[in-house]
Amino acid sequence: MPDVNTAQQDLPFVHLRMHTEFSVVDGTLRTDDAADAAAKDGQVAAAITDLANLFGGIKFYSAARKKGVQPILGADCWLESDATDKPPTRLLLLVQDKQGYLNLSELLSRAWIQNVQRNQACLKLEWLQELGGGLICLSGAQHGGLGQALIQGDKARGREWALKL
């Protein structure tokens, strides 16, 4: 049986949550610099997940491919709360294939057109359930519904969130 620690050491690091200059509120990293840094670091792949947009996607995709890095596109999203008195939570959506890219584009468009809250586009859970094909959903860590439930020690609500996502 292989040693688990050795197997984990052989796995390359892949950054799955990078915000670029297109993540206007909290990113300053240029897409070309992100691709250069990933290549210099020996990363086989890297993701940009700007806040509620895919604006840097094509530029990053081209730059990463030229550097031999597999580009992964995604978006850091706000998800409308299931209660009216709670603020939106976060989740990360990564594109898995062409359909996922189209679905994420549709989700973000709907959010910006139909559901802006606190100056941020918010996805609705029913939209995500409808258009989740081709997407990989990560929980949003401590800012997501699952993370918030676990931080508060509410395992039942955490389980509900995990099943929803």
C-alpha positions in Angstrom: 0.0 0.0 0.0 1.5 3.4 -1.0 2.4 5.9 1.8 -0.3 8.5 1.9 2.2 11.3 2.7 4.4 10.4 -0.2 1.4 10.3 -2.6 0.3 13.7 -1.5 3.8 15.2 -2.0 3.7 14.0 -5.6 0.6 16.0 -6.4 1.3 19.3 -8.0 -0.2 22.5 -6.4 -3.0 24.1 -8.4 -4.3 27.5 -7.3 -8.1 27.5 -7.6 -8.9 31.0 -6.3 -7.1 33.9 -7.8 -8.5 37.3 -8.3 -7.1 39.5 -11.1 -7.4 43.2 -12.0 -10.8 42.3 -13.4 -12.0 41.6 -9.9 -12.2 45.3 -9.5 -13.0 45.3 -5.7 -10.2 43.1 -4.5 -7.7 42.2 -7.2 -4.7 43.8 -8.7 -2.9 40.8 -10.2 -2.6 41.1 -14.0 -3.7 38.1 -16.0 -0.4 37.9 -17.8 1.5 38.0 -14.5 -0.7 35.3 -13.1 0.1 33.0 -16.0 3.9 33.9 -15.7 3.9 33.2 -12.0 2.1 29.9 -12.4 4.6 28.7 -15.1 7.6 29.9 -13.0 6.3 28.0 -10.0 5.9 24.8 -12.0 2.1 24.7 -11.6 0.5 22.5 -14.2 -2.8 24.4 -14.0 -4.2 27.6 -12.4 -7.6 29.2 -12.0 -8.7 32.8 -12.1 -12.0 33.3 -10.2 -12.7 37.0 -10.3 -15.6 38.4 -8.3 -18.8 37.9 -10.2 -17.4 38.1 -13.7 -15.4 36.4 -16.4 -13.9 39.5 -18.0 -10.3 38.3 -17.8 -11.1 34.8 -18.9 -10.0 34.9 -22.6 -6.8 36.9 -21.8 -5.8 34.6 -19.0 -6.7 31.5 -21.1 -4.4 32.6 -23.9 -1.6 33.7 -21.7 -1.6 30.5 -19.6 -1.7 28.2 -22.7 1.3 30.0 -24.1 3.2 29.3 -20.9 2.2 25.6 -20.8 -0.2 26.1 -17.9 -3.7 24.6 -18.1 -6.1 27.5 -17.6 -9.1 27.0 -15.4 -11.8 29.7 -15.5 -14.4 30.4 -12.8 -16.0 33.0 -10.6 -16.2 33.9 -7.0 -19.9 34.4 -6.5 -22.4 35.8 -4.1 -25.3 33.4 -3.3 -28.6 34.9 -2.1 -29.4 33.9 1.4 -32.2 31.5 2.2 -33.5 34.0 4.8 -34.5 37.6 4.2 -32.6 38.8 7.3 -29.2 37.3 6.4 -26.6 38.7 4.0 -25.6 36.7 0.8 -23.0 34.0 1.2 -20.1 33.1 -1.1 -19.3 30.2 -3.3 -16.8 29.4 -6.0 -17.8 28.1 -9.3 -15.2 26.5 -11.6 -15.8 25.8 -15.3 -15.5 22.1 -16.2 -16.3 22.2 -19.9 -17.9 24.3 -22.6 -21.4 23.9 -21.2 -20.1 25.0 -17.8 -18.7 28.2 -19.3 -22.0 28.9 -21.0 -23.9 28.2 -17.8 -21.6 30.3 -15.7 -22.0 33.2 -18.2 -25.8 32.8 -18.0 -25.8 32.7 -14.2 -23.6 35.8 -13.9 -25.7 37.7 -16.5 -28.9 36.8 -14.7 -27.4 37.9 -11.4 -26.3 41.3 -12.7 -29.6 41.9 -14.5 -32.1 40.5 -12.1 -30.7 40.3 -8.6 -28.2 42.9 -7.5 -28.0 43.3 -3.7 -25.7 45.6 -1.9 -24.1 46.5 -5.2 -23.2 42.9 -5.9 -24.7 40.4 -8.3 -26.3 37.5 -6.4 -27.0 34.1 -7.7 -30.2 32.4 -6.7 -30.0 28.7 -5.6 -32.7 27.7 -8.0 -30.7 29.2 -10.9 -27.7 27.2 -9.8 -29.7 24.1 -9.6 -31.0 24.8 -13.1 -27.7 25.7 -14.7 -25.2 23.7 -12.6 -24.2 21.4 -15.4 -20.5 21.6 -16.3 -19.6 23.5 -13.1 -17.7 22.5 -10.0 -19.0 24.2 -6.9 -16.7 24.9 -4.0 -18.3 26.0 -0.7 -16.9 29.5 -0.3 -14.9 28.5 2.8 -15.7 30.6 5.9 -17.7 33.1 3.8 -20.1 30.4 2.4 -23.2 29.0 3.9 -21.6 25.7 4.7 -18.6 27.4 6.4 -20.8 29.8 8.3 -22.9 26.9 9.7 -19.8 25.0 10.8 -18.2 28.1 12.4 -21.4 28.5 14.4 -21.4 24.8 15.3 -24.7 24.1 13.5 -23.9 20.7 12.0 -27.5 20.2 10.8 -27.5 23.4 8.8 -24.0 22.6 7.5 -25.3 19.2 6.3 -28.2 21.0 4.6 -25.8 23.4 2.8 -23.6 20.6 1.7 -26.5 18.7 0.2 -27.8 21.8 -1.5 -24.4 22.5 -3.1 
